[in-house]
Amino acid sequence: MIGLTQTFEIAGQQGMRHSAAKQALAAMEESISETRCQLHAAVEQRFVQALGLQMRIQMEEKILGLIQGAEAVVEKRVAAGEDSRLDGNLARVEAERAQNQLSLLREQLVQARADLAAMLQLPADSLPEVAGNIDPQPASYGLNELLISSANRPLLHMFEYEEKSRQSRLDLEHAKVYPDITLGLGTGRGTPDTAGLKVTTLSISLPLPLFRRNDTGIGRAMTELTQVQVQKQAAQRDTRAQVIALWERFEKLRVRVGRLTTSVLPALEENQRLSVVSFREGEIGLTQLLLVNRQLLDGQRDLLDARTELCLTQVALEAAAGWQSAPSLR
C-alpha cells in the first residue's frame, strides 16, 4: 500500500504566521533606522566636543600669549627695580598655570579625537582632524513641528509593528484551538481474495481531543503583547517629554549665548585692551592686569561652553524628535 497524507489548518493559521513574520521584519527595519539615526547623532556630538576643545585650545593659546607678554614686561621692571619680586613671581605662576591648563586641554583633545575615531571605526593609529564652526544650525522648526515629527520617529514605528506582530501571534495561538484535518490518499493491491485488483482509499483523520484549550500558548502570547503595549506607551510618553525638556533647554541656551555675545564679551574685550595700555604706561599694576585677563578668559570660556552646549543640545533635540533635516557640515 502506498499513500500520501496532508494536514490542513482550518483556522487560517498560515496567514497569521505570514502576518506575524511580515510585521516582525518591518519592526526590525525600523529598529535599524532608529539605530542609524542615534549613531549619526552620537558621531556628531563627538565631533562637536572635539571641535569645542580645539577652539578652547586656540583661545587659551591667545591668553597665554598675553600672560607671557605681561610676564616679560614685569621681569624687565623687576630687573630695573620698578616692581617687586612678588610681582615677578606672580607673573611666572600665572604663566605656568596657563601653560598647565593648555597641556590639560591638549590631552583632552587627543582623547576626544580617539573617541571620534572609535565611533567612525577608523584605524587605531588614525586620529581624525576636525574643522568647522561651533555655532548651531539655524532652526527652521518650532516645538509643535518637533512634536509632530517625534510621533513619526522610527522607534515608535518599531513598537507599532511589534505590537501588530504580537497580536498576530496571539491570534495564531487562539486558532490552534481548532483541530487540523489530515487527508490521506492511498493505493495498492487488494486482499488475497481479490488479487490483481487495485484499491484506492481516501481517509480523513482528526486529532484527539478535538478542541484543545492551548491555555499555555495563549497566555504566553498575551503576556508578550501586553509587554510590547506597555513599552510602546512608555516610549511615546518619554519621547514627548524628552523633546519638550530639550526644547526648553535649547531656548534658554540661545538666550544665554546671545547675551554673552552682545553684552558681556565686548565689554570684557574692551577692558582687556584698555588694561594692556594702562599697564604699559604704568597706570595699573600686575594684579589689576591679571584680574582683567582672568575675567576675559572666564567670559570667553563661558561663551564657548554655552555655544558648545547649545550645539550639543540641538543635536540631541533633533535626534529625540526624529527630525529629518539635510545633512550639514559644521
LUMTOR-840908 format. One line per 2 residues: their letters; for each residue y, x, z of C-alpha. Coordinates in steps of 0.02 Angstrom, whole numbers, plus 32768, in hexadecimal, padded with zeros to 4 digits. Last residue first. Example, Ala and Ser with C-alpha at 12.3 -4.5 7.8 and 13.67 -1.06 7.14 Angstrom:
sa) 7FCB 82AC 8165  7F1F 8267 8186;
//
This chain:
rl) 8E17 85D3 821C  8DBA 85AA 817E;
sp) 8DA4 84F1 8163  8D12 847D 8144;
as) 8D47 83CF 8108  8D37 834F 8192;
qw) 8CA5 82E8 81CE  8CC9 82B2 827F;
ga) 8C27 82A1 82E0  8C8D 8268 8375;
aa) 8C44 82EA 83EA  8C52 8371 8365;
el) 8D06 8342 833E  8D34 834A 83F6;
av) 8CD7 83ED 8415  8D33 8442 8385;
qt) 8DD9 83F9 83BF  8DB8 8434 8470;
lc) 8D94 84E5 8434  8E38 84E8 83D3;
le) 8E9B 84A5 8466  8E46 851E 84DD;
tr) 8E75 85AF 846C  8F29 8573 845B;
ad) 8F35 855D 8518  8EEC 860A 8538;
ll) 8F65 8656 84BB  8FF9 85FC 8509;
dr) 8FC8 8629 85BB  8FA8 86DE 858A;
qg) 9052 86E9 8536  90A5 86A3 85D0;
dl) 9047 8719 8643  9079 87AD 85D7;
lq) 912F 8776 85D5  9130 8761 8692;
rn) 90DF 880B 86A9  915F 885C 8636;
vl) 91EC 880A 8699  91A1 8847 873D;
ll) 9185 88F4 86F7  923B 88FF 86C5;
qt) 9278 88C1 876E  920D 8942 87C8;
lg) 9242 89CD 8754  92F9 89B9 8780;
ie) 9386 895A 872F  9430 898E 86E8;
ge) 93F5 8A3C 86B9  9425 8A2A 8603;
rf) 9370 8A3E 85D0  933E 89BB 864F;
sv) 93C5 8943 8614  938B 8951 855F;
vs) 92D5 8934 8591  9309 88A4 8602;
lr) 9367 884B 8577  92D2 8852 8502;
qn) 925B 8815 858A  92CD 8787 85BD;
ee) 92D7 874E 8508  921A 8751 84FA;
la) 920A 86EC 859B  9285 8668 855D;
pl) 922B 8659 84B6  9182 8648 8512;
vs) 91B0 85B9 8584  9209 8539 8518;
tt) 91C7 8522 8467  911C 8572 846D;
lr) 90F0 854E 8522  9125 8498 8512;
gv) 90C8 847F 846F  902A 84CF 84B3;
rv) 9030 845E 854C  904C 83C1 84E6;
rl) 8FBA 83EE 8474  8F50 8415 850D;
ke) 8F72 8369 8556  8F42 8313 84B3;
fr) 8E9F 8374 84A3  8E71 8352 8558;
ew) 8E8A 8298 853D  8E23 82A1 849C;
la) 8D99 8301 84F3  8D8A 827A 8579;
iv) 8D8A 81EB 84F9  8D08 8241 848B;
qa) 8C98 8266 8520  8C9F 81B4 855F;
rt) 8C70 8170 84B3  8BE0 81EA 84A0;
dr) 8BA2 81CB 8552  8B99 810E 853A;
qa) 8B43 8116 8491  8ACB 819D 84CC;
aq) 8AA0 813B 856A  8A7D 809D 8505;
kq) 8A0D 80FD 848D  89B0 8154 851A;
vq) 898E 80AC 856E  8951 8063 84CA;
vq) 88E2 80FB 84AB  8893 80EA 8558;
tl) 8877 802F 853F  881B 804E 849C;
et) 87AC 80D2 84EC  8781 805B 857A;
ma) 8757 7FCF 8501  86E5 8042 849D;
rg) 8687 8076 853C  8675 7FC3 8577;
ig) 8638 7F87 84CE  85B7 8013 84C2;
td) 8575 7FF4 8572  8574 7F37 8566;
nr) 8509 7F38 84C8  84D2 7E83 84EB;
rf) 8439 7E82 847D  841D 7DEB 840E;
lp) 8373 7DE3 83B8  8315 7E3D 8443;
lp) 82B7 7E75 83E3  82DA 7EB8 8336;
ls) 82CE 7E49 829B  8255 7E5A 820B;
is) 824B 7E12 815C  81B8 7E3C 80EB;
lt) 8193 7E2C 8031  80E5 7E57 7FF2;
tv) 80A3 7E80 7F45  7FE7 7E83 7F27;
kl) 7F95 7ED2 7E93  7EE6 7E95 7E65;
ga) 7E59 7F0C 7E3B  7DF4 7EE1 7ED2;
td) 7E0B 7E32 7F14  7D78 7E2F 7F8D;
pt) 7D97 7EE5 7FBB  7E48 7EB6 7FEC;
gr) 7ED9 7EC3 7F74  7F2B 7F58 7F26;
gt) 7FDB 7F8A 7F50  8091 7F56 7F53;
gl) 8114 7F4F 7FDC  81C3 7F0C 7FF5;
gl) 8214 7F0D 80A0  82B5 7EBF 80DF;
ti) 82FC 7EF1 8189  837F 7E81 81D6;
dp) 83F3 7ECC 8258  8410 7E69 82F7;
yv) 84BD 7E30 8331  84FE 7E83 83CE;
ka) 852B 7F1B 8366  85C1 7EB9 8327;
he) 8616 7EC9 83D1  85FF 7F86 83CA;
ld) 8649 7F88 831C  86DE 7F21 8354;
lr) 86FC 7FA2 83DD  86F2 802D 835D;
sq) 876F 7FD2 82EF  87E4 7FC3 8384;
rs) 87D0 807D 83A7  8805 80A5 82F5;
ke) 8898 802D 82FE  88D2 8080 83A0;
ey) 88BF 812C 8353  8929 80F5 82BF;
ef) 89B2 80BA 8334  89A1 8155 83A3;
mh) 89BA 81C6 830C  8A4E 815E 82D2;
ll) 8A9F 8180 837A  8A88 823C 8369;
pr) 8AC2 8238 82B4  8B6F 81FA 82ED;
na) 8BA0 8157 829C  8BE5 8109 833C;
ss) 8C44 81AC 835A  8CA5 8190 82B9;
il) 8CEA 80EB 82F9  8D1A 813E 839D;
le) 8D6D 81CD 833F  8DD2 8156 82D3;
nl) 8E0C 80F8 836D  8E3F 8198 83C6;
gy) 8EAC 81D1 8337  8E8A 8231 8299;
sa) 8ED9 82AC 8220  8EE3 8335 82A3;
pq) 8F37 83D1 8260  8EBF 8465 8272;
pd) 8EC5 84C2 8315  8F29 8565 8321;
in) 8EC0 85FF 8345  8EE5 8656 82A3;
ga) 8E73 86B7 8230  8E01 874D 8237;
ve) 8D5A 8772 8286  8CED 880B 8269;
pl) 8C33 87F0 8279  8BC8 8866 82E3;
sd) 8B32 88A8 8282  8ABC 8916 82E6;
ap) 8A50 8883 831F  8A43 883E 826F;
lq) 8A98 8795 8256  8A4E 86F3 8295;
lm) 8AF7 869A 8289  8AEC 8666 8340;
aa) 8AB3 8716 836E  8B44 8762 830D;
ld) 8BBD 86F1 836B  8B74 8727 8411;
ar) 8B85 87DE 83DD  8C3A 87C0 83AA;
aq) 8C5D 8772 8454  8C08 8805 84AC;
vl) 8C70 8883 844B  8D0D 881D 8470;
qe) 8CE5 881D 852A  8CDA 88DB 8529;
rl) 8D81 88E3 84CF  8DCC 886F 8550;
ls) 8D94 88E1 85DE  8DDE 897A 8588;
lq) 8E85 8922 8574  8E87 88EF 862A;
nq) 8E66 89A4 865C  8EF4 89E0 85EE;
ar) 8F6C 8960 8639  8F39 8993 86E8;
ea) 8F4E 8A4A 86BC  8FFE 8A2A 8678;
ev) 902E 89CB 8716  8FEA 8A57 8783;
ra) 904D 8AD8 871F  90EE 8A75 872D;
ln) 90D8 8A5D 87E9  90B5 8B15 8802;
gd) 9156 8B43 87A8  91BA 8AC3 8809;
lr) 9174 8B07 88AB  919F 8BB7 8872;
sd) 9255 8B82 887B  92CB 8B69 87EA;
eg) 9365 8BCC 87B1  931E 8C75 87E3;
aa) 9319 8CB6 8732  925B 8CC3 8736;
vr) 9253 8C14 8780  92C5 8BD5 86F7;
ke) 925B 8C24 8671  91BE 8BDB 86BF;
vv) 9212 8B31 86C7  9239 8B33 860E;
ae) 9186 8B61 85E2  9143 8AD6 8653;
ag) 91B7 8A57 8600  916F 8A87 8557;
qi) 90BF 8A7C 859E  90E5 89CD 85DF;
lg) 912A 8994 8537  9095 89DC 84D9;
li) 901E 8989 8554  9073 88E3 8532;
ke) 9056 88FA 8478  8FA0 8929 8496;
em) 8F88 8893 8507  8FC0 881F 847B;
qi) 8F4A 886D 83FE  8EBD 8860 847D;
rm) 8EE3 87A9 849A  8EDD 878C 83DE;
ql) 8E2E 87D6 83D9  8DFA 8772 8471;
gl) 8E35 86D2 841D  8DDA 86FE 837C;
aq) 8D38 871A 83DB  8D4A 8674 8436;
vf) 8D77 861A 8395  8CDE 865F 833C;
rq) 8C6C 862E 83CB  8CB6 8580 83C4;
ev) 8C99 8578 8308  8BE4 85AC 831F;
aa) 8BC9 8526 83A3  8C1A 84A1 8335;
hl) 8BAA 84CE 82A2  8B12 84CB 8315;
qc) 8B44 841E 8354  8B54 83DC 82A2;
rt) 8AAE 8427 826B  8A54 83E4 8303;
es) 8A98 8336 82E0  8A61 8340 822B;
is) 89B3 8379 8260  89A7 82E9 82DB;
ee) 89DC 8271 8251  894E 82B2 81E4;
ma) 88D3 829F 8274  890A 81EC 8291;
al) 88F0 81C6 81D8  8840 820D 81E2;
aq) 881B 81A4 827C  885B 810A 8221;
ka) 87E5 8129 818F  8751 814D 8201;
as) 876B 80AD 8263  8782 8046 81C3;
hr) 86E3 808D 8175  8680 806C 8214;
mg) 86C2 7FB9 8218  8695 7F9F 8162;
qq) 85E4 7FD9 8184  85D2 7F69 821C;
ga) 85F4 7ECB 81B9  858D 7E57 8229;
ie) 84EB 7E4A 81C4  84B2 7EFF 81C5;
ft) 8424 7F14 8149  8389 7F81 8164;
qt) 8325 7FB1 80CA  826A 7FC4 80BA;
lg) 8201 8006 802B  8146 7FF4 8011;
im) 80AA 8045 7FCF  8000 8000 8000;
//
